[in-house]
Amino acid sequence: MPDMSRRRKMLVSRDLRRRSTYTENLAWNLLRDRRFLDLKFRRQYGVAGFVVDFYCPDLRLAIEIDGSSHDGREGYDVWRQQLIQEEDVSFIRVTTEDLIADPACLLERIREVATVRISRSANAQEPHPRPLSNSIGEGSLPVGTV
């Protein structure tokens, strides 16, 4: 999607949000409204000319839920991920099977990225815009409940 107009990307993103899969909705319910670590996540968001399932601007983190729509597209997905990572964006991939079996696995992986990003920021003497607390977040669901 790198060559699409801005308006076209917005319409594609909106359509993808309307047609979310069960596992995308499962993940969104864990991430929305700053429920996890008080981090803001965006759904079906444009990054480096591509639309990713979820994006956290504070962490510069893209998340993809790999389900049947990715079958046969592994080469494309790897190429796309490399281009996004070249923009200093971290990337998490989780399969639908793993997410359904253990939704907390996604949260654990996000916490790992957050820890690395924040420590890297601290080492570079750059203050992180929103330091992480140890809590999941106000108004959040307990881990493992959906």
N, C-alpha and C positions, 0 to 999 in steps of 0.2 A: 503493500500500500504506500510506499514512499512517494509516488508521483501523484497522489490524489490531492485535489484541492482541499483547503481547510474545511469548507462547508460540507463537502462530500464525506470527509473523515468523521465529522460530527454526526452526520446522518447515519453512517455505518455504525458508529459507536452506540448511538441511540437505539438502533435496530437490534444490535447484539445484546444490549441491556434488556430489551423487551423479550428477547428469546433466550434468556439465560437457562442453562441446564440445571438439573437438580443439584449437582455438586458445586456449580458456581454460586447458586443460592445458599447452599450450606456454608461455603467459605464466606460469602458476603455477610451472612448473619453473625459470623464470628468477628468480622473486621469492621463492620459499619459503625457509624456514630462514635468513633474513637473507643470502641469496646476493648481493644487489646493495646495495652501499654500507652493508652491515650494517643495513639498514632492515627493520623488521617489517611484513609485509603480511598482511592478512586476506582470505580469499576469501569471496565471497557474503556481504557484511557490511552490516548496517543502518546507514544514514546519513540523518539528517533524515527518518526515516519511510519510506525507500526502501531496497531492497537493491541494492547496486552489485557489480559483478564482483569488484573488488579495492579495498582501502582501506588506506592507510598512516596510522596515527594520528600518528606523529611529524611528518609533513609535512601532515597534514590534506588528504590527496590521495585522490580517488576516481578509479578507472579503469574504463572501460567498453570492452569489445570488441564492436564493432558488426558483427554477422553477420546472417544471414537472419532471426533472431528479431526484429530491429529494423525489418525491411522494413515500410513502411506506418505506422510509429509515429514518424516523424520529429518531428511536432508535439508528441506526448507526451514524447518524449525531450528536446526543447529545454526544455519547461516543467519537467520533472523536474530537469534539470540546473540551471536557474535557481534553483529552490527549494533545491537542495543547495548551490549557490554562495553563496546568501544566508546560509548558516551558516558562512561563511568557509572553505569547503572548495574547494580547487583541483580541477580536473576535466580528465582526459585521455580523449579518445576515440581509438581506433585501430580501423581496419577489419580484418576477418579477412584480407583480401587483403594488406594492408600488413604485418601481423604474420607471415604465412606467408612472404612475399617477403623480409623483413628483420626478424627478431626483435629485433635490436639497436635498431631505431627506437623501440621502446617504452622501452628503457633510456635512450636519449638524451633522450627527452622527460621521463622521470622525473628525470634528472640536472638538466635545465633548471629544473624546478619546485623541486627541492631547493635549487639555487643561489639562486633568487629568494627562497624562503621563509627560508633561513638568512641571507641578506643583509638581508632585511626585519627579521628577528628581531634581528640585530646592530645595525641602525640604531635600533631601538626599545629598545636596551639590555636586551633579554631574552635570557638565555642559552638556546641551543638545548639540549634535553635530551640529544641524541645527535649531537655534531658529526660531519660526514661526513669520511671519509678519501678519499684519491685512489684507493685500491684498490677492487676490486669487492667484496671481502669474503672472509673466511677460508672455505675449503671451497667456494668458488664455482666455477662453470663459466666458462671463458673466453667472452668476448662472441662471439656468433655460433655457439656450439655448443649443441645441444639434444639 
